[in-house]
Amino acid sequence: MLFGWLVEAGILANDPAASLVHTPVKTPLPRVLSDEQVEELLATARALFAAEESDPRPLLLAELLLQTGIKKSECMGIHLAHLDLINSREPTLQIRYEQVRQQYKERNLRLGSDIIPIVRAYRTRYQPVEYLFECTARNLEYVLRDLAKLAGIPGGVSFEMLRWTSAVRDHRAGMDGDALRRKMGLSKLRWRETAEKLRQLTEPAL
């Protein structure tokens, strides 16, 4: 690009890089869970929730990420006040940003009503005061790692993987592209690359 500009400006007579083959850099497609793996992950988390020494945190985390597709930083920033469980039929999660330049990412996300008893059990056990998850992000990464191991999912599970899995499931279900873009909190520019990856992840290979 620099040599091309120098030629256009009349500084160079020829572009020394013109004969070189420019191969665009392609980022690999993100890894996502299959429907069977999602069911196995949730079934394992439900078993931990139903155990005698019940631990609702793995199930809450898995359900939250799969239902909303939020990023790790957004998950860690959830205030208790951002969870609206008053309407038991349509509970919602508010994603909020303190910085003005990021406020375009703010959104209200619908949750399934089945998450309400999980949240209540989680709050009873862990007693959070301000934030939903009052631990480090690394702690939650360990929760996902251990859950994936128990579920027999090779390679583990991460925040990013569940975010993409959520998006793929919404895309396959026919969610409108602009609605999915807003749900993921993406700008229109960022959505172009994301939409193409979703297309590749959901369309069968020829």
C-alpha positions as CSV (number, residue, x, y, z in Angstrom):
1,M,0.0,0.0,0.0
2,L,2.9,2.4,0.8
3,F,4.6,1.8,-2.5
4,G,1.4,2.2,-4.4
5,W,0.8,5.5,-2.7
6,L,4.4,6.6,-3.6
7,V,3.8,5.7,-7.2
8,E,0.5,7.7,-7.3
9,A,2.3,10.6,-5.7
10,G,5.0,10.6,-8.4
11,I,7.8,9.8,-5.9
12,L,8.5,6.4,-7.4
13,A,8.3,5.4,-11.0
14,N,7.4,1.8,-10.3
15,D,5.9,-0.2,-7.5
16,P,8.6,-2.7,-6.3
17,A,6.0,-4.8,-4.5
18,A,3.7,-5.1,-7.5
19,S,4.9,-8.5,-8.4
20,L,4.4,-9.9,-5.0
21,V,1.3,-12.0,-4.3
22,H,-0.8,-10.5,-1.5
23,T,-2.6,-13.2,0.4
24,P,-5.3,-11.8,2.7
25,V,-5.0,-13.0,6.3
26,K,-7.9,-15.2,7.3
27,T,-8.7,-15.7,10.9
28,P,-9.7,-19.2,11.8
29,L,-13.4,-19.9,12.5
30,P,-14.2,-20.0,16.2
31,R,-14.9,-23.3,17.8
32,V,-18.6,-23.9,18.8
33,L,-20.4,-26.7,20.6
34,S,-22.7,-29.1,18.8
35,D,-26.3,-29.3,20.0
36,E,-25.4,-32.7,21.6
37,Q,-22.5,-31.1,23.5
38,V,-24.7,-28.2,24.7
39,E,-27.3,-30.7,26.1
40,E,-24.5,-32.7,27.8
41,L,-23.0,-29.5,29.3
42,L,-26.4,-28.4,30.6
43,A,-27.3,-31.9,31.9
44,T,-24.1,-32.0,33.8
45,A,-24.7,-28.6,35.3
46,R,-28.2,-29.5,36.3
47,A,-26.9,-32.6,38.0
48,L,-24.6,-30.5,40.1
49,F,-27.5,-28.2,40.9
50,A,-29.7,-31.2,42.0
51,A,-26.9,-32.9,44.0
52,E,-27.1,-33.1,47.8
53,E,-24.5,-30.4,48.1
54,S,-26.1,-28.3,45.5
55,D,-23.9,-25.9,43.5
56,P,-26.0,-23.6,41.2
57,R,-23.1,-21.6,39.9
58,P,-22.1,-23.9,36.9
59,L,-25.7,-24.1,35.7
60,L,-26.3,-20.3,36.2
61,L,-23.1,-19.5,34.3
62,A,-23.8,-21.9,31.4
63,E,-27.4,-20.9,31.0
64,L,-26.5,-17.2,31.2
65,L,-23.9,-17.4,28.5
66,L,-25.8,-19.7,26.2
67,Q,-29.0,-17.6,26.5
68,T,-27.4,-14.2,26.1
69,G,-24.1,-14.7,24.3
70,I,-22.5,-12.0,26.5
71,K,-18.7,-11.5,26.6
72,K,-16.6,-12.4,29.7
73,S,-16.2,-8.7,30.6
74,E,-19.9,-8.1,30.4
75,C,-20.6,-11.2,32.6
76,M,-18.2,-9.9,35.2
77,G,-19.8,-6.5,35.1
78,I,-23.4,-7.7,35.9
79,H,-24.8,-5.8,39.0
80,L,-27.5,-7.5,40.9
81,A,-29.7,-4.6,40.0
82,H,-29.2,-5.4,36.3
83,L,-31.2,-8.6,36.7
84,D,-34.9,-8.0,36.5
85,L,-36.8,-11.1,37.8
86,I,-40.0,-9.3,38.8
87,N,-41.8,-10.4,35.6
88,S,-41.5,-14.2,36.0
89,R,-42.6,-14.8,32.4
90,E,-40.0,-12.4,30.9
91,P,-37.0,-11.9,33.1
92,T,-34.4,-9.6,31.6
93,L,-30.7,-8.9,32.0
94,Q,-29.4,-5.3,31.4
95,I,-25.9,-4.9,30.0
96,R,-24.6,-1.5,30.9
97,Y,-21.3,0.4,30.2
98,E,-19.8,3.2,32.2
99,Q,-17.8,4.7,29.4
100,V,-19.8,6.9,27.0
101,R,-18.0,5.6,23.9
102,Q,-19.1,2.1,24.7
103,Q,-22.7,2.8,25.5
104,Y,-23.9,1.7,22.0
105,K,-23.3,-1.8,23.3
106,E,-25.9,-1.4,26.1
107,R,-28.9,-3.6,25.7
108,N,-31.7,-5.5,27.5
109,L,-31.6,-9.2,27.0
110,R,-34.5,-11.6,27.6
111,L,-33.9,-14.6,29.8
112,G,-35.8,-17.9,30.1
113,S,-38.1,-18.1,33.1
114,D,-36.3,-21.3,34.1
115,I,-33.3,-19.2,35.2
116,I,-35.2,-17.6,38.1
117,P,-34.9,-20.4,40.6
118,I,-31.3,-20.9,39.6
119,V,-30.5,-17.3,40.3
120,R,-32.3,-17.4,43.7
121,A,-30.5,-20.6,44.7
122,Y,-27.2,-19.0,43.6
123,R,-27.8,-15.9,45.7
124,T,-28.7,-17.9,48.7
125,R,-25.5,-20.0,48.5
126,Y,-23.0,-17.3,47.4
127,Q,-24.5,-14.2,49.0
128,P,-23.3,-11.7,46.4
129,V,-23.6,-8.1,47.6
130,E,-23.2,-5.9,44.5
131,Y,-22.1,-7.9,41.5
132,L,-23.7,-11.2,40.4
133,F,-20.3,-12.9,40.3
134,E,-18.1,-11.5,43.1
135,C,-15.0,-13.5,42.1
136,T,-12.3,-13.2,39.5
137,A,-12.9,-14.1,35.8
138,R,-10.3,-16.8,36.3
139,N,-12.5,-18.5,38.9
140,L,-15.3,-18.6,36.4
141,E,-13.0,-19.9,33.7
142,Y,-12.2,-22.8,36.1
143,V,-15.9,-23.4,36.6
144,L,-16.3,-23.8,32.8
145,R,-13.2,-25.9,32.6
146,D,-14.3,-28.3,35.3
147,L,-17.9,-28.5,33.9
148,A,-16.6,-29.4,30.4
149,K,-14.4,-32.1,31.9
150,L,-17.3,-33.6,33.8
151,A,-19.4,-33.4,30.7
152,G,-16.8,-35.2,28.6
153,I,-16.3,-32.3,26.2
154,P,-12.8,-32.5,24.7
155,G,-10.8,-29.3,24.5
156,G,-12.8,-27.6,27.3
157,V,-15.3,-24.8,27.2
158,S,-14.6,-21.0,27.3
159,F,-16.6,-17.8,27.5
160,E,-15.8,-17.1,23.8
161,M,-16.9,-20.5,22.7
162,L,-20.3,-20.2,24.5
163,R,-20.8,-16.7,23.0
164,W,-20.3,-18.0,19.5
165,T,-22.4,-21.1,20.3
166,S,-25.2,-18.9,21.4
167,A,-24.9,-16.8,18.2
168,V,-24.9,-19.9,16.0
169,R,-28.0,-21.3,17.7
170,D,-29.8,-18.0,17.3
171,H,-28.8,-17.7,13.6
172,R,-29.9,-21.3,12.9
173,A,-33.2,-20.5,14.6
174,G,-33.8,-17.7,12.1
175,M,-33.1,-14.6,14.2
176,D,-33.0,-11.5,12.1
177,G,-29.4,-10.4,11.5
178,D,-29.8,-6.9,12.9
179,A,-31.6,-8.2,16.0
180,L,-28.7,-10.7,16.5
181,R,-26.2,-7.9,16.0
182,R,-27.8,-5.8,18.7
183,K,-28.1,-8.8,21.0
184,M,-24.3,-9.4,20.7
185,G,-23.6,-5.7,21.2
186,L,-21.7,-5.2,17.9
187,S,-21.3,-2.2,15.7
188,K,-22.4,-2.5,12.1
189,L,-18.7,-2.6,11.1
190,R,-17.9,-5.4,13.4
191,W,-21.0,-7.3,12.4
192,R,-19.8,-7.7,8.8
193,E,-17.0,-10.1,9.8
194,T,-19.2,-11.8,12.5
195,A,-22.0,-12.4,10.0
196,E,-19.7,-14.0,7.5
197,K,-18.3,-16.3,10.2
198,L,-21.8,-17.3,11.3
199,R,-22.7,-18.1,7.7
200,Q,-19.7,-20.3,7.4
201,L,-20.4,-22.0,10.7
202,T,-24.0,-22.7,9.9
203,E,-24.1,-23.5,6.2
204,P,-23.2,-27.1,5.3
205,A,-19.9,-27.6,3.5
206,L,-20.3,-28.4,-0.2
